[in-house]
Amino acid sequence: MTQKKILWAIFYLVLMLLPVLMGEWAAHAAELERRPWLDEWASGLGMIGFALVLLSFFLLGRFKPLSGLLGSDLLMQTHQLFARTAVLLLLLHPFFYTLWYTPPGPVAASTDQALRIGSGSWGLVTGLLALGCLLVLVASAILRQRSDAPYERWRLMHSALALAVLGFGLHHTLVSGRYAQFTAVAATWWALAGLALLSWLWVYLVHPLWQGAHPYRIEKLERCADRIWLLEVAPRSPGSAQFRAGQLAWLKLGQRWPHRDNPFSISNAPDAGGRVQFLIKEAGDMTRGLARQAVGNVAYLDGPHGRFEIPTDATAVVMHAGGIGVAPFVSLLAAAVARQDRRPLRLIYADKNHEQMVNVVALSGAGALADFALLPMVEQPDADWTGLTGRLDAHGLATVLEHPAVAPLTDTACHLVCGPEPMMDAVETALVARGVSTARVVSEHFKYDFSGRSPLARRMRRAWWSLSAASLLGLLLALAWR
């Protein structure tokens, strides 16, 4: 794990524990009477869980400095994995309260005051509403990855549920939380909730308004392979954001509704005039409507974001592209041409058939590079096919890595991987099994879940488990301190 990621993990852990630490400090300063240990543990679980919910807003706030520093990959994985931690902690925390284990009868005044969810309080109601909305939100996000549910409808529901969780959860925390009676703790919750709300407003209100004042125009729209379109847009006015090769942008065509943008990798080299190209595959609601667009139509961009790039210290580069995952590599190769890169650059480009493959050399100008080779591979070759045959899985990759153009570079090169999840998982696993260091495997994922079995995917899940466990250890230490 790089130093940058270690610092990010420590910073995130501190933010997870911040409300707990503030609560324990305030209670110690006020010499607040200690409740039963289980009540304190239950309260701490709830505080960590809700802090994670609020932090998740900021992760998806599309703040360019953050995504440019850490990469959209890491931010999205943090968001999706720790959403599960939040759900688990928030589901469990009510059941640790000793109220469940008291004999039947009137509730003691001390217990009622400690829990602050008496019969006349709305705190319990809003807590249940927040938890219900959160369960639906997380479950729908997980299930959407396994279905063909309309993306735009899901985005709209996801954003509305997130806002409901924020509102109901904050009310429950301030009304029912014992430590929220302290000004410092209440201020911490208001600050975290305020940042979360600002992140939501930035994505769904402020930035769409800014985009309306800085529109783009479709300059080119042409089919460059079966179901693959080349879309080029240019700003209508100066002042457009400059991007780095390999970054992505969220794109909207013809309208500014915030839930109707989709992320696409940029496929051209940085352009002084702000011109941006995308390679887009017909797959969802928005992409299937590309044929109805026309040159001159308006487009809106949110970007650039992400950090998928060739390390500056790489002596050689092998790129592994599957399907439309070739788009960022076209950008990286075009940028390499612009800077006259003389390092060995290899592109392994796999797809189901040749008709779905774009002309990488023509789009990027890679033919002008000093040391470049393209190795196309198809699963279903036709009679005229002369390239490699097979899938880019463990077996296919082993064949490619023995190719004379790649074999001398395999063990020392930096490997960049982008494509469908099964292909990426297989390539990452095979490379590490061959002895390639994980530090020299750079990936750009589009889906984040538990299906990945590569060393990189397992390492990310270990980091998630470790940080989740560290938050519980931090809670134990905070409770033991007072």
Solvent accessible surface area in square Angstrom, and as a share of the most:
residue,aa,sasa,rsa
1,M,108,0.48
2,T,75,0.43
3,Q,136,0.61
4,K,70,0.29
5,K,71,0.30
6,I,78,0.39
7,L,104,0.52
8,W,31,0.11
9,A,20,0.15
10,I,96,0.49
11,F,110,0.46
12,Y,3,0.01
13,L,37,0.18
14,V,73,0.42
15,L,36,0.18
16,M,0,0.00
17,L,15,0.08
18,L,53,0.27
19,P,0,0.00
20,V,1,0.00
21,L,80,0.40
22,M,52,0.23
23,G,0,0.00
24,E,7,0.03
25,W,139,0.49
26,A,7,0.05
27,A,0,0.00
28,H,95,0.42
29,A,71,0.55
30,A,58,0.45
31,E,154,0.69
32,L,44,0.22
33,E,141,0.63
34,R,80,0.29
35,R,15,0.06
36,P,75,0.47
37,W,127,0.44
38,L,63,0.31
39,D,7,0.04
40,E,2,0.01
41,W,31,0.11
42,A,0,0.00
43,S,11,0.07
44,G,1,0.01
45,L,3,0.02
46,G,11,0.10
47,M,21,0.10
48,I,0,0.00
49,G,0,0.00
50,F,11,0.04
51,A,0,0.00
52,L,3,0.02
53,V,8,0.05
54,L,3,0.01
55,L,15,0.08
56,S,19,0.12
57,F,21,0.09
58,F,77,0.32
59,L,8,0.04
60,L,59,0.29
61,G,0,0.00
62,R,30,0.11
63,F,58,0.24
64,K,70,0.30
65,P,112,0.71
66,L,30,0.15
67,S,4,0.03
68,G,12,0.11
69,L,95,0.47
70,L,19,0.09
71,G,6,0.06
72,S,29,0.18
73,D,21,0.11
74,L,20,0.10
75,L,10,0.05
76,M,48,0.21
77,Q,36,0.16
78,T,4,0.02
79,H,25,0.11
80,Q,36,0.16
81,L,9,0.04
82,F,8,0.03
83,A,21,0.17
84,R,41,0.15
85,T,9,0.05
86,A,1,0.01
87,V,18,0.10
88,L,95,0.47
89,L,9,0.05
90,L,23,0.12
91,L,64,0.32
92,L,76,0.38
93,H,24,0.11
94,P,37,0.23
95,F,115,0.48
96,F,62,0.26
97,Y,37,0.14
98,T,32,0.18
99,L,57,0.28
100,W,151,0.53
101,Y,143,0.54
102,T,66,0.39
103,P,114,0.72
104,P,141,0.88
105,G,53,0.51
106,P,142,0.89
107,V,87,0.50
108,A,57,0.44
109,A,86,0.67
110,S,80,0.52
111,T,33,0.19
112,D,58,0.30
113,Q,139,0.62
114,A,16,0.12
115,L,11,0.05
116,R,79,0.29
117,I,47,0.24
118,G,23,0.22
119,S,130,0.84
120,G,79,0.76
121,S,34,0.22
122,W,172,0.60
123,G,0,0.00
124,L,83,0.42
125,V,61,0.35
126,T,13,0.08
127,G,14,0.14
128,L,111,0.55
129,L,80,0.40
130,A,11,0.08
131,L,30,0.15
132,G,32,0.30
133,C,24,0.15
134,L,10,0.05
135,L,67,0.33
136,V,78,0.45
137,L,18,0.09
138,V,16,0.09
139,A,47,0.37
140,S,21,0.13
141,A,23,0.18
142,I,40,0.20
143,L,111,0.55
144,R,64,0.23
145,Q,43,0.19
146,R,174,0.63
147,S,61,0.39
148,D,149,0.77
149,A,46,0.36
150,P,47,0.29
151,Y,43,0.16
152,E,36,0.16
153,R,170,0.62
154,W,39,0.14
155,R,16,0.06
156,L,96,0.48
157,M,81,0.36
158,H,25,0.11
159,S,7,0.04
160,A,59,0.46
161,L,30,0.15
162,A,17,0.13
163,L,60,0.30
164,A,30,0.24
165,V,5,0.03
166,L,12,0.06
167,G,38,0.37
168,F,69,0.29
169,G,6,0.06
170,L,17,0.08
171,H,72,0.32
172,H,40,0.18
173,T,16,0.09
174,L,40,0.20
175,V,50,0.29
176,S,11,0.07
177,G,22,0.21
178,R,26,0.09
179,Y,4,0.02
180,A,11,0.09
181,Q,100,0.44
182,F,35,0.14
183,T,116,0.68
184,A,31,0.24
185,V,0,0.00
186,A,21,0.16
187,A,53,0.41
188,T,15,0.09
189,W,2,0.01
190,W,145,0.51
191,A,59,0.45
192,L,15,0.08
193,A,3,0.02
194,G,28,0.27
195,L,96,0.48
196,A,1,0.01
197,L,68,0.34
198,L,110,0.55
199,S,2,0.01
200,W,50,0.17
201,L,51,0.25
202,W,84,0.30
203,V,14,0.08
204,Y,42,0.16
205,L,90,0.45
206,V,67,0.39
207,H,11,0.05
208,P,12,0.07
209,L,110,0.55
210,W,102,0.36
211,Q,3,0.01
212,G,24,0.23
213,A,71,0.55
214,H,60,0.27
215,P,24,0.15
216,Y,18,0.07
217,R,85,0.31
218,I,0,0.00
219,E,68,0.31
220,K,72,0.31
221,L,32,0.16
222,E,81,0.36
223,R,127,0.46
224,C,40,0.24
225,A,16,0.12
226,D,65,0.33
227,R,93,0.34
228,I,5,0.03
229,W,23,0.08
230,L,5,0.03
231,L,0,0.00
232,E,16,0.07
233,V,0,0.00
234,A,21,0.17
235,P,29,0.18
236,R,131,0.48
237,S,48,0.31
238,P,127,0.80
239,G,66,0.63
240,S,22,0.14
241,A,38,0.29
242,Q,105,0.47
243,F,13,0.06
244,R,101,0.37
245,A,13,0.10
246,G,1,0.01
247,Q,8,0.04
248,L,20,0.10
249,A,2,0.01
250,W,37,0.13
251,L,0,0.00
252,K,3,0.01
253,L,17,0.08
254,G,44,0.42
255,Q,47,0.21
256,R,107,0.39
257,W,153,0.54
258,P,23,0.15
259,H,18,0.08
260,R,92,0.34
261,D,5,0.02
262,N,23,0.12
263,P,53,0.33
264,F,28,0.12
265,S,8,0.05
266,I,3,0.02
267,S,3,0.02
268,N,8,0.04
269,A,20,0.16
270,P,66,0.41
271,D,33,0.17
272,A,105,0.82
273,G,55,0.53
274,G,2,0.02
275,R,79,0.29
276,V,5,0.03
277,Q,21,0.10
278,F,0,0.00
279,L,4,0.02
280,I,0,0.00
281,K,59,0.25
282,E,33,0.15
283,A,67,0.52
284,G,32,0.30
285,D,69,0.36
286,M,28,0.13
287,T,11,0.06
288,R,138,0.50
289,G,7,0.07
290,L,0,0.00
291,A,64,0.50
292,R,195,0.71
293,Q,45,0.20
294,A,52,0.41
295,V,85,0.49
296,G,24,0.23
297,N,55,0.28
298,V,33,0.19
299,A,0,0.00
300,Y,21,0.08
301,L,16,0.08
302,D,5,0.03
303,G,13,0.13
304,P,16,0.10
305,H,4,0.02
306,G,2,0.02
307,R,99,0.36
308,F,3,0.01
309,E,52,0.23
310,I,16,0.08
311,P,41,0.26
312,T,138,0.80
313,D,122,0.63
314,A,12,0.10
315,T,97,0.57
316,A,4,0.03
317,V,0,0.00
318,V,0,0.00
319,M,0,0.00
320,H,0,0.00
321,A,0,0.00
322,G,4,0.04
323,G,14,0.13
324,I,54,0.27
325,G,1,0.01
326,V,1,0.00
327,A,3,0.02
328,P,1,0.01
329,F,0,0.00
330,V,2,0.01
331,S,0,0.00
332,L,7,0.04
333,L,0,0.00
334,A,14,0.11
335,A,11,0.08
336,A,0,0.00
337,V,41,0.24
338,A,81,0.63
339,R,121,0.44
340,Q,149,0.66
341,D,13,0.07
342,R,188,0.69
343,R,53,0.19
344,P,31,0.20
345,L,0,0.00
346,R,25,0.09
347,L,0,0.00
348,I,0,0.00
349,Y,4,0.02
350,A,9,0.07
351,D,25,0.13
352,K,99,0.42
353,N,29,0.15
354,H,93,0.42
355,E,97,0.44
356,Q,23,0.10
357,M,21,0.10
358,V,10,0.06
359,N,94,0.48
360,V,1,0.01
361,V,56,0.32
362,A,74,0.57
363,L,54,0.27
364,S,8,0.05
365,G,33,0.31
366,A,0,0.00
367,G,61,0.58
368,A,84,0.65
369,L,19,0.09
370,A,57,0.44
371,D,50,0.26
372,F,39,0.16
373,A,24,0.19
374,L,58,0.29
375,L,8,0.04
376,P,36,0.23
377,M,1,0.00
378,V,0,0.00
379,E,70,0.31
380,Q,100,0.45
381,P,60,0.38
382,D,73,0.38
383,A,110,0.85
384,D,127,0.66
385,W,46,0.16
386,T,134,0.78
387,G,31,0.30
388,L,40,0.20
389,T,84,0.49
390,G,23,0.22
391,R,142,0.52
392,L,9,0.05
393,D,51,0.27
394,A,60,0.47
395,H,148,0.66
396,G,6,0.05
397,L,0,0.00
398,A,52,0.40
399,T,72,0.42
400,V,0,0.00
401,L,4,0.02
402,E,108,0.48
403,H,64,0.28
404,P,112,0.71
405,A,26,0.20
406,V,0,0.00
407,A,38,0.30
408,P,103,0.65
409,L,25,0.13
410,T,0,0.00
411,D,83,0.43
412,T,91,0.53
413,A,0,0.00
414,C,6,0.04
415,H,0,0.00
416,L,0,0.00
417,V,0,0.00
418,C,0,0.00
419,G,5,0.05
420,P,74,0.46
421,E,42,0.19
422,P,98,0.61
423,M,22,0.10
424,M,0,0.00
425,D,29,0.15
426,A,24,0.19
427,V,0,0.00
428,E,1,0.01
429,T,53,0.31
430,A,21,0.16
431,L,0,0.00
432,V,38,0.22
433,A,87,0.68
434,R,95,0.35
435,G,61,0.59
436,V,2,0.01
437,S,53,0.34
438,T,39,0.23
439,A,82,0.63
440,R,65,0.24
441,V,8,0.05
442,V,38,0.22
443,S,18,0.12
444,E,11,0.05
445,H,31,0.14
446,F,100,0.42
447,K,109,0.46
448,Y,29,0.11
449,D,35,0.18
450,F,69,0.29
451,S,85,0.55
452,G,13,0.13
453,R,139,0.51
454,S,0,0.00
455,P,24,0.15
456,L,25,0.13
457,A,23,0.18
458,R,103,0.38
459,R,66,0.24
460,M,34,0.15
461,R,33,0.12
462,R,137,0.50
463,A,25,0.19
464,W,16,0.06
465,W,153,0.54
466,S,70,0.45
467,L,26,0.13
468,S,13,0.09
469,A,59,0.46
470,A,31,0.24
471,S,0,0.00
472,L,56,0.28
473,L,103,0.51
474,G,14,0.13
475,L,1,0.00
476,L,73,0.36
477,L,114,0.57
478,A,7,0.06
479,L,9,0.05
480,A,84,0.65
481,W,145,0.51
482,R,54,0.20
